[in-house]
Amino acid sequence: MPEMKKSRLVPDVDFAKDGKQTGFIRLFHSTHDSAYGFLPIPIVVVKNGEGPTAFFSSGNHGDEYEGQVALTNLIKFLEPGMIRGRVIMLPMANYPAALVGRRVSPIDDLNMNRIFPGDPDGTVTRQIAHYIDSEIIPLADLVIDLHSGGSSLNYIPTALAKQSNDPTLYQKQLAALRAFGAPYTYIQGGAQGQGGDQTLGAGADRRGSIALGTELGGAGAVNPSGLAIAERGLRNLLVHLGILGKEHWADPPVATRFLDVRGPEMYVYAPENGVFEPLVELGDTVAIGTPAAHIHMPETPWLPPVEIAFKAAGIVMCKRVPARTKRGDCLFHLANDLAV
């Protein structure tokens, strides 16, 4: 088997050192404006003795803000004397995208959550993915990658996981999701082409870590409910792992409701270009055939709108935000109750 190439990225922090370290992962990137410059990806490591390691990531998609704020607040809160073990926090994982508030990098136009395990000799986004996959994830017992709907979607704040093929690891995922305590938790089947095995979470699963995710709101803003769920949930995960003491446990308001998202029929896509008029709202329960949306065409206003109906029954978990839409844009996705 050929030897795996090491990352060229250089961290300011020492993952084995006790204490609270703040610094940057340096990705050297020569440009017209900065011949010998580097991209400074912020990283914080809090460590105190031996114990489990949690890796918390946000900003994988740069226009998703609830996770970035939650980790920024957690970084200020955590001190070495409070914990036993280690917490690694990467609040702007895709730093170039997060800096400009875009889903994809402005440098190479890549979606980082679709290219894991990355490439040490690739473009900027591929190099970041490779560093996370090869240098950080192997250190972690639990990984949570905090997402929301970004600029084009809005979600009911929820936790999620792609079901591990390892039954023992799957039970650990479920226990961690219960500890996180979001009102809704959905299990992804991976059949919709929404990232599959090239996400950060899939990289964690391949390495035997407990891999979780979230969708905390979106619409290009900070959802207060989603932020509160994230802040409470992250502390509860640290207690669940034994990194924080039980005095920091924050009881979730309700037991999480497990949901299932599998199959293309759970997704509704725009069949035409035009203006999207939603006919249902987040949290609504719909049946097969329930009208989902109208697509209006102001360019030819004498034409009737195109009506789209749901092809499955379920709860509306996600809704498109911009009214102007193109054929192929996702308008909604549904979820159904899941017995676990």
C-alpha positions as CSV (number, residue, x, y, z in Angstrom):
1,M,0.0,0.0,0.0
2,P,1.5,3.4,-1.0
3,E,2.4,5.8,1.9
4,M,-0.2,8.5,2.5
5,K,1.1,12.0,1.8
6,K,1.1,14.3,4.7
7,S,-0.6,17.6,4.7
8,R,1.3,20.8,3.9
9,L,-0.8,22.8,6.4
10,V,1.0,23.9,9.6
11,P,-0.8,24.4,12.9
12,D,0.2,26.9,15.6
13,V,-1.2,24.6,18.3
14,D,0.2,21.4,19.8
15,F,-2.6,18.9,20.1
16,A,-0.7,17.0,22.8
17,K,-0.1,20.0,25.1
18,D,-2.2,20.7,28.2
19,G,-3.8,24.2,28.5
20,K,-5.9,26.5,26.3
21,Q,-4.2,27.2,22.9
22,T,-5.5,29.7,20.4
23,G,-4.0,30.1,17.0
24,F,-4.2,29.3,13.3
25,I,-3.7,26.5,10.8
26,R,-1.5,28.1,8.2
27,L,-2.3,27.2,4.6
28,F,0.4,28.8,2.5
29,H,-1.2,30.4,-0.5
30,S,0.8,32.6,-2.9
31,T,-1.2,35.3,-4.6
32,H,-0.6,38.5,-6.5
33,D,-1.3,40.5,-3.3
34,S,0.7,38.2,-1.0
35,A,3.5,36.3,-2.6
36,Y,4.6,34.4,0.6
37,G,1.3,34.7,2.5
38,F,-0.8,32.1,4.2
39,L,-4.6,31.7,4.9
40,P,-5.0,31.8,8.7
41,I,-7.7,29.1,9.7
42,P,-8.6,29.8,13.4
43,I,-8.3,26.8,15.7
44,V,-8.6,26.4,19.5
45,V,-7.5,23.4,21.6
46,V,-8.4,23.0,25.2
47,K,-6.8,20.1,27.0
48,N,-6.4,18.8,30.5
49,G,-4.8,15.4,31.0
50,E,-5.9,12.1,29.6
51,G,-9.5,11.6,28.5
52,P,-11.8,11.6,25.4
53,T,-11.4,14.1,22.6
54,A,-14.3,16.0,21.0
55,F,-13.9,17.8,17.7
56,F,-16.4,20.6,17.0
57,S,-16.5,22.1,13.5
58,S,-18.5,24.9,11.9
59,G,-18.2,27.1,8.9
60,N,-17.8,24.1,6.6
61,H,-20.3,26.1,4.5
62,G,-19.4,29.7,5.0
63,D,-22.9,31.1,4.9
64,E,-24.1,29.0,7.9
65,Y,-23.8,31.1,11.0
66,E,-25.4,29.5,14.0
67,G,-22.6,27.0,14.5
68,Q,-19.9,29.7,14.1
69,V,-21.5,31.8,16.8
70,A,-22.1,28.8,19.1
71,L,-18.4,27.7,18.8
72,T,-17.2,31.3,19.3
73,N,-19.1,31.5,22.6
74,L,-18.0,28.0,23.7
75,I,-14.3,29.0,23.0
76,K,-14.7,31.9,25.5
77,F,-16.4,29.6,28.1
78,L,-14.1,26.6,28.2
79,E,-11.0,26.6,30.4
80,P,-8.6,23.7,31.0
81,G,-9.5,23.3,34.7
82,M,-13.2,22.7,33.8
83,I,-12.5,19.6,31.7
84,R,-10.8,16.2,31.6
85,G,-9.6,15.3,28.1
86,R,-9.5,17.5,25.0
87,V,-11.8,19.7,22.9
88,I,-10.7,20.8,19.4
89,M,-12.7,23.7,17.9
90,L,-12.6,24.9,14.3
91,P,-15.2,27.7,14.0
92,M,-14.4,28.6,10.4
93,A,-13.4,25.3,8.9
94,N,-13.6,26.5,5.3
95,Y,-12.0,29.8,6.2
96,P,-12.1,31.4,2.7
97,A,-15.8,30.7,2.3
98,A,-16.7,31.7,5.9
99,L,-14.8,35.0,5.5
100,V,-17.0,36.1,2.6
101,G,-20.3,34.3,3.8
102,R,-20.5,31.9,0.8
103,R,-21.4,28.3,0.7
104,V,-18.4,27.5,-1.5
105,S,-14.9,28.9,-1.5
106,P,-14.3,32.1,-3.5
107,I,-10.8,30.7,-4.4
108,D,-11.7,27.4,-6.1
109,D,-15.5,27.5,-6.1
110,L,-15.6,24.1,-4.3
111,N,-18.1,22.9,-1.7
112,M,-15.9,21.5,1.1
113,N,-18.6,19.1,2.4
114,R,-18.6,17.3,-1.0
115,I,-14.8,16.5,-1.4
116,F,-13.6,14.6,1.7
117,P,-11.1,13.1,2.3
118,G,-9.5,15.9,0.3
119,D,-6.1,16.0,-1.4
120,P,-2.8,17.3,0.1
121,D,-1.7,18.5,-3.4
122,G,-5.1,19.8,-4.4
123,T,-6.6,23.3,-4.5
124,V,-7.2,25.3,-1.3
125,T,-10.5,23.6,-0.3
126,R,-9.1,20.1,-1.0
127,Q,-6.1,20.8,1.2
128,I,-8.3,22.0,4.1
129,A,-10.5,18.9,3.8
130,H,-7.4,16.7,3.7
131,Y,-5.9,18.3,6.9
132,I,-9.2,17.9,8.8
133,D,-9.6,14.3,7.6
134,S,-6.0,13.1,8.2
135,E,-4.8,15.2,11.1
136,I,-7.8,16.2,13.3
137,I,-10.5,13.5,12.9
138,P,-8.2,10.7,13.8
139,L,-7.7,12.3,17.2
140,A,-11.4,12.5,18.0
141,D,-13.8,10.2,19.8
142,L,-16.8,12.3,18.7
143,V,-17.1,14.7,15.8
144,I,-20.0,17.2,15.3
145,D,-20.1,19.3,12.2
146,L,-22.5,22.2,12.7
147,H,-24.6,23.2,9.7
148,S,-27.8,25.1,8.9
149,G,-29.6,26.0,5.7
150,G,-27.3,28.8,4.6
151,S,-28.5,31.5,2.2
152,S,-30.9,29.3,0.1
153,L,-32.7,27.2,2.7
154,N,-34.3,27.4,6.1
155,Y,-34.6,24.5,8.5
156,I,-36.5,23.6,11.6
157,P,-33.5,23.5,14.0
158,T,-32.5,19.8,14.2
159,A,-29.7,17.4,14.9
160,L,-28.8,14.6,12.4
161,A,-26.6,11.7,11.6
162,K,-25.9,9.5,8.6
163,Q,-26.5,6.0,10.0
164,S,-23.2,4.2,10.6
165,N,-22.9,0.8,9.0
166,D,-21.3,-0.4,12.3
167,P,-24.2,-1.3,14.6
168,T,-22.2,-0.6,17.8
169,L,-21.2,2.8,16.4
170,Y,-24.8,3.6,15.4
171,Q,-25.9,3.0,19.0
172,K,-23.3,5.4,20.2
173,Q,-24.5,7.9,17.6
174,L,-28.1,7.6,18.9
175,A,-26.9,8.0,22.5
176,A,-25.0,11.2,21.6
177,L,-27.9,12.6,19.7
178,R,-30.2,12.1,22.7
179,A,-27.6,13.9,24.8
180,F,-27.4,16.8,22.3
181,G,-31.2,17.1,22.8
182,A,-32.5,18.9,19.7
183,P,-36.3,18.8,19.5
184,Y,-36.0,16.9,16.2
185,T,-33.3,14.5,15.0
186,Y,-33.2,13.0,11.6
187,I,-31.3,10.0,10.3
188,Q,-30.0,10.3,6.7
189,G,-30.1,7.4,4.4
190,G,-27.7,9.0,1.9
191,A,-29.8,8.1,-1.2
192,Q,-30.4,11.7,-2.4
193,G,-27.0,12.6,-3.7
194,Q,-26.6,15.1,-0.9
195,G,-22.9,14.4,-0.2
196,G,-22.8,10.7,0.4
197,D,-19.4,9.5,1.5
198,Q,-17.5,12.8,0.8
199,T,-18.7,14.8,3.8
200,L,-16.8,15.6,6.9
201,G,-19.2,13.4,8.9
202,A,-18.5,10.4,6.6
203,G,-14.8,10.9,7.1
204,A,-15.4,10.7,10.9
205,D,-17.5,7.5,10.5
206,R,-14.8,5.9,8.3
207,R,-12.3,6.4,11.2
208,G,-14.6,5.0,13.9
209,S,-15.6,8.4,15.5
210,I,-19.1,9.1,16.6
211,A,-20.2,11.4,13.7
212,L,-23.1,13.9,14.2
213,G,-24.4,16.9,12.4
214,T,-27.0,19.7,12.6
215,E,-29.3,21.9,10.6
216,L,-29.8,24.8,12.9
217,G,-31.9,27.2,10.9
218,G,-30.5,29.2,8.0
219,A,-31.9,31.9,5.7
220,G,-28.5,33.6,5.8
221,A,-29.1,34.7,9.4
222,V,-28.6,33.5,13.0
223,N,-31.6,31.7,14.2
224,P,-32.0,32.3,18.0
225,S,-33.7,29.0,18.6
226,G,-31.1,27.1,16.6
227,L,-28.2,28.9,18.4
228,A,-29.7,28.1,21.8
229,I,-30.1,24.4,20.8
230,A,-26.5,24.3,19.6
231,E,-25.0,26.0,22.8
232,R,-27.0,23.7,25.1
233,G,-26.3,20.6,23.0
234,L,-22.5,21.1,22.7
235,R,-22.2,21.3,26.5
236,N,-24.3,18.3,26.9
237,L,-22.2,16.3,24.5
238,L,-19.1,17.2,26.6
239,V,-20.8,16.0,29.7
240,H,-22.0,12.9,27.9
241,L,-18.4,12.1,26.9
242,G,-17.1,12.8,30.4
243,I,-15.1,15.8,29.3
244,L,-17.2,18.3,31.3
245,G,-18.6,17.6,34.8
246,K,-22.2,16.7,35.3
247,E,-22.9,20.1,36.9
248,H,-22.7,21.5,33.4
249,W,-25.5,19.3,32.0
250,A,-28.5,21.3,30.7
251,D,-31.7,19.3,30.4
252,P,-33.2,19.5,27.0
253,P,-36.8,20.8,27.1
254,V,-38.2,17.7,25.5
255,A,-36.9,14.3,24.4
256,T,-35.7,14.4,20.8
257,R,-38.1,13.1,18.1
258,F,-36.3,10.8,15.7
259,L,-37.1,11.2,12.1
260,D,-36.1,9.4,8.9
261,V,-35.1,11.1,5.6
262,R,-34.5,8.5,2.9
263,G,-35.3,8.4,-0.8
264,P,-35.7,11.1,-3.5
265,E,-39.5,11.3,-3.0
266,M,-38.8,13.2,0.3
267,Y,-37.4,16.1,-1.7
268,V,-39.3,18.6,-3.8
269,Y,-37.6,20.4,-6.7
270,A,-38.6,23.3,-9.0
271,P,-39.7,22.0,-12.4
272,E,-39.4,25.4,-14.0
273,N,-37.7,28.8,-13.7
274,G,-39.8,31.5,-12.0
275,V,-41.0,32.9,-8.7
276,F,-41.5,30.3,-5.9
277,E,-44.7,30.7,-3.8
278,P,-44.7,28.2,-0.9
279,L,-48.1,26.7,0.0
280,V,-46.9,25.1,3.3
281,E,-44.7,26.2,6.1
282,L,-41.9,24.6,8.2
283,G,-43.3,22.1,10.6
284,D,-46.5,21.4,8.6
285,T,-47.6,17.7,8.2
286,V,-48.5,16.9,4.6
287,A,-50.0,14.0,2.7
288,I,-49.1,12.6,-0.7
289,G,-50.6,14.9,-3.2
290,T,-50.8,18.0,-0.9
291,P,-50.0,21.1,-3.0
292,A,-46.5,22.2,-2.1
293,A,-45.8,25.3,-4.2
294,H,-46.7,27.4,-7.2
295,I,-44.1,28.6,-9.7
296,H,-45.1,31.9,-11.2
297,M,-43.7,33.3,-14.4
298,P,-43.9,37.1,-14.4
299,E,-42.0,37.2,-17.7
300,T,-45.2,35.7,-19.3
301,P,-47.8,36.7,-16.8
302,W,-50.8,35.4,-18.8
303,L,-49.6,31.8,-18.3
304,P,-51.0,29.9,-15.3
305,P,-48.6,29.0,-12.5
306,V,-47.1,25.6,-12.3
307,E,-48.4,23.7,-9.3
308,I,-46.1,21.2,-7.5
309,A,-47.5,18.5,-5.2
310,F,-45.7,16.4,-2.6
311,K,-44.8,12.8,-3.7
312,A,-44.5,11.6,-0.1
313,A,-46.2,12.2,3.3
314,G,-44.3,13.7,6.2
315,I,-43.2,16.8,8.2
316,V,-41.8,19.8,6.3
317,M,-38.3,20.1,7.7
318,C,-36.7,22.5,5.2
319,K,-37.9,25.3,2.8
320,R,-36.2,27.3,0.2
321,V,-35.6,31.0,1.0
322,P,-35.1,33.0,-2.2
323,A,-38.3,33.4,-4.1
324,R,-36.6,33.6,-7.5
325,T,-35.8,30.0,-8.4
326,K,-34.5,27.9,-11.3
327,R,-35.4,24.4,-12.5
328,G,-33.6,21.9,-10.3
329,D,-33.6,24.1,-7.1
330,C,-34.6,22.3,-3.9
331,L,-37.8,23.8,-2.5
332,F,-38.6,21.4,0.4
333,H,-37.7,18.2,2.1
334,L,-39.8,16.0,4.3
335,A,-39.1,13.6,7.2
336,N,-41.1,10.8,8.8
337,D,-41.1,9.4,12.3
338,L,-38.5,6.7,12.9
339,A,-38.5,4.0,15.6
340,V,-35.0,3.6,17.1
